[in-house]
């Protein structure tokens, strides 16, 4: 079976593979293939100094799968000096339809986007070229509730490289279950880890893990969820846990004034709040859902918060708005 598979993969797109080998011999360029990607440079021959700064990598998508570096590297080098070019590959020797090009300067990267976005690399095949998002965080779902931080970290350090942090969360959408956020030192390390974890059929606590890129909206929800007091789990009509009393919230007017100033500094417009009471406890606590739309910000911000029903001062809706505004202040402040 192995020999048949090898013969089949060698025969896929043979003409383009031969053209690539001829180009490598002619130019003296060496391409290195590791874990599903083929790399040129990083640094290339003759490079002097350290790696280029952030904001110099572009993402290339919608590539025909039988197009290789002998076509792509000269094309993208025509607008600026390449530090690195990475083409994602399948086991059969076709490319996976996307690649990354890192330039010597942000100006060269900008020129590549302006020149090659929607460029027809072949008749009828317009490619996409945009800034690389440099994702470095993965989300792991399907973890058994018994999985510990130490156990998860140990497994990840054995099978992946470049991991910086592991954060376990109780899955707010599926209990009892856990999910984890993994942060890696670079996009490349995270992409290789994702491939390893997806293809390795790895299991912890008897459960099969599901791995994907961490969506910014989910990251935001997890951060807000972790800030909540213990939620009230109701079992057979009895409350098993309740929020702890907290200090009185600050004035809604003061918080909104600070948030409006920060939005103005970030070239955003006045936030719009929507709050809804979703749970009332007999001990005086109320749980509110909120959603905040900030014109100019890329996504609505939503979450949950507990407020104390003290029947004086602010209304419960005002307290929920103040709590939401405080969290958004912290979130936007970290982005400065």
DOBA-914460 format. One line per 10 residues: number of its first residue (from 1); their letters; for each residue x, y, z of C-alpha. Coordinates in steps of 0.05 Angstrom, whole numbers, plus 5000, padded with zeros to 4 digits. Layout:
! residues N
NUM	a	X Y Z  ...;
This chain:
! residues 336
1	xxxxxxxxxx	5000 5000 5000  5057 5048 5017  5090 5037 4949  5025 5048 4912  5013 5112 4952  5084 5136 4937  5075 5123 4863  5009 5160 4863  5037 5222 4900  5098 5224 4854;
11	xxxxxxxxxx	5053 5223 4793  5009 5281 4816  5025 5344 4778  5090 5315 4752  5104 5368 4699  5100 5426 4749  5144 5387 4798  5197 5377 4745  5194 5451 4727  5205 5468 4801;
21	xxxxxxxxxx	5265 5422 4806  5295 5453 4744  5285 5523 4773  5319 5502 4839  5380 5475 4801  5384 5537 4757  5378 5588 4814  5414 5549 4869  5354 5563 4915  5342 5511 4969;
31	xxxxxxxxxx	5271 5498 4992  5261 5463 5059  5197 5424 5073  5177 5412 5145  5109 5392 5174  5065 5411 5116  5099 5474 5092  5156 5489 5045  5201 5548 5062  5248 5593 5025;
41	xxxxxxxxxx	5293 5640 5065  5281 5660 5136  5334 5689 5124  5352 5682 5050  5424 5676 5026  5462 5742 5034  5415 5771 5085  5449 5819 5134  5421 5837 5202  5362 5811 5242;
51	xxxxxxxxxx	5292 5792 5218  5245 5847 5192  5197 5882 5240  5124 5866 5250  5077 5886 5194  5120 5858 5137  5084 5793 5122  5027 5784 5072  4978 5726 5066  4966 5697 4996;
61	xxxxxxxxxx	4903 5656 4983  4863 5623 4927  4926 5597 4893  4917 5542 4841  4942 5479 4875  4991 5462 4819  5029 5528 4823  5096 5526 4859  5153 5571 4882  5186 5574 4812;
71	xxxxxxxxxx	5126 5618 4793  5109 5650 4860  5176 5672 4887  5199 5711 4825  5129 5742 4821  5128 5767 4893  5202 5786 4892  5188 5833 4833  5160 5885 4881  5209 5881 4939;
81	xxxxxxxxxx	5262 5840 4976  5235 5776 5006  5259 5753 5074  5217 5689 5073  5166 5653 5031  5124 5595 5059  5079 5552 5015  5030 5505 5051  5033 5435 5022  4990 5371 5021;
91	xxxxxxxxxx	5020 5302 5028  5008 5290 4953  5054 5347 4933  5000 5398 4914  4998 5464 4950  4941 5476 4998  4919 5540 4964  4954 5591 5008  5023 5618 5026  5058 5673 5066;
101	xxxxxxxxxx	5109 5723 5040  5151 5764 5089  5186 5825 5062  5245 5866 5085  5201 5927 5100  5128 5945 5110  5132 5988 5048  5149 5927 5005  5092 5887 5037  5043 5944 5023;
111	xxxxxxxxxx	5067 5946 4950  5056 5871 4944  4984 5878 4967  4971 5937 4921  5001 5900 4861  4978 5829 4870  4911 5830 4905  4862 5802 4853  4921 5790 4806  4907 5734 4756;
121	xxxxxxxxxx	4965 5686 4768  4933 5645 4713  4874 5662 4668  4811 5660 4709  4850 5649 4775  4851 5716 4813  4890 5709 4879  4878 5744 4945  4935 5782 4978  4926 5818 5045;
131	xxxxxxxxxx	4961 5832 5110  4977 5769 5150  4938 5769 5216  4995 5733 5252  4948 5690 5294  4984 5658 5352  4927 5629 5394  4890 5563 5387  4826 5539 5420  4821 5466 5441;
141	xxxxxxxxxx	4751 5438 5453  4728 5370 5475  4771 5366 5538  4744 5322 5593  4727 5358 5658  4780 5315 5694  4838 5342 5652  4887 5383 5694  4930 5442 5674  4994 5403 5688;
151	xxxxxxxxxx	4971 5343 5646  4952 5387 5587  5016 5428 5589  5059 5365 5593  5026 5335 5531  5031 5399 5491  5105 5409 5507  5119 5338 5484  5084 5344 5416  5090 5418 5398;
161	xxxxxxxxxx	5143 5473 5402  5142 5546 5420  5083 5545 5469  5081 5606 5515  5018 5594 5556  4960 5547 5568  4895 5572 5598  4840 5524 5618  4768 5548 5619  4703 5515 5639;
171	xxxxxxxxxx	4664 5512 5575  4605 5561 5584  4566 5528 5528  4577 5455 5548  4581 5432 5619  4613 5392 5649  4670 5402 5599  4733 5444 5590  4766 5481 5535  4836 5511 5531;
181	xxxxxxxxxx	4869 5571 5499  4940 5558 5475  4987 5616 5459  5050 5605 5417  5111 5648 5405  5095 5659 5331  5043 5647 5278  5087 5594 5247  5094 5556 5313  5019 5560 5324;
191	xxxxxxxxxx	5003 5536 5253  5050 5476 5261  5020 5460 5329  4950 5463 5299  4970 5414 5244  5003 5367 5294  4944 5367 5342  4892 5359 5287  4928 5301 5253  4953 5265 5314;
201	xxxxxxxxxx	4887 5236 5340  4909 5258 5410  4864 5245 5469  4862 5268 5541  4818 5239 5595  4785 5193 5544  4761 5251 5500  4784 5270 5430  4807 5342 5423  4782 5390 5370;
211	xxxxxxxxxx	4831 5445 5352  4820 5510 5314  4844 5582 5312  4818 5624 5370  4764 5671 5343  4770 5743 5371  4697 5743 5391  4704 5678 5429  4767 5704 5463  4728 5765 5485;
221	xxxxxxxxxx	4671 5722 5512  4719 5678 5551  4753 5738 5582  4686 5766 5604  4661 5699 5628  4722 5688 5672  4709 5756 5705  4639 5735 5727  4624 5715 5799  4605 5642 5808;
231	xxxxxxxxxx	4541 5633 5768  4480 5603 5801  4470 5530 5780  4399 5509 5794  4388 5435 5808  4319 5410 5828  4298 5480 5845  4356 5493 5893  4411 5544 5882  4478 5511 5889;
241	xxxxxxxxxx	4520 5574 5886  4509 5649 5889  4550 5711 5875  4587 5743 5932  4569 5814 5953  4613 5866 5919  4631 5938 5930  4579 5988 5904  4590 6001 5829  4616 6069 5806;
251	xxxxxxxxxx	4570 6121 5777  4545 6104 5707  4557 6177 5687  4630 6175 5709  4644 6109 5674  4610 6130 5609  4648 6195 5609  4714 6156 5613  4692 6107 5560  4670 6162 5513;
261	xxxxxxxxxx	4738 6197 5521  4775 6132 5505  4731 6119 5444  4745 6189 5420  4820 6176 5427  4812 6112 5386  4771 6148 5332  4708 6110 5352  4638 6138 5363  4592 6138 5424;
271	xxxxxxxxxx	4576 6067 5449  4503 6042 5447  4481 5997 5505  4428 5942 5508  4416 5906 5574  4368 5850 5593  4355 5816 5660  4361 5741 5650  4361 5714 5722  4336 5737 5790;
281	xxxxxxxxxx	4360 5704 5854  4321 5705 5919  4382 5735 5955  4377 5800 5917  4426 5787 5859  4405 5796 5787  4442 5771 5726  4442 5816 5664  4461 5802 5592  4489 5863 5556;
291	xxxxxxxxxx	4510 5881 5485  4548 5943 5467  4555 5969 5396  4611 6019 5385  4606 6051 5315  4674 6042 5283  4693 5980 5324  4695 5915 5285  4647 5873 5328  4591 5883 5380;
301	xxxxxxxxxx	4614 5867 5451  4569 5823 5493  4572 5786 5559  4539 5776 5627  4545 5811 5694  4514 5806 5764  4485 5867 5799  4459 5877 5870  4386 5897 5878  4391 5948 5935;
311	xxxxxxxxxx	4330 5991 5916  4369 6056 5922  4414 6098 5878  4424 6069 5809  4374 6024 5775  4396 5952 5760  4401 5969 5686  4447 6027 5701  4491 5983 5744  4494 5931 5688;
321	xxxxxxxxxx	4514 5986 5638  4567 6012 5686  4596 5941 5695  4596 5931 5619  4629 5999 5608  4684 5982 5659  4701 5918 5623  4702 5952 5555  4747 6006 5584  4797 5952 5606;
331	xxxxxx	4792 5916 5540  4802 5978 5497  4856 6004 5544  4897 5941 5532  4895 5953 5457  4928 6021 5462;
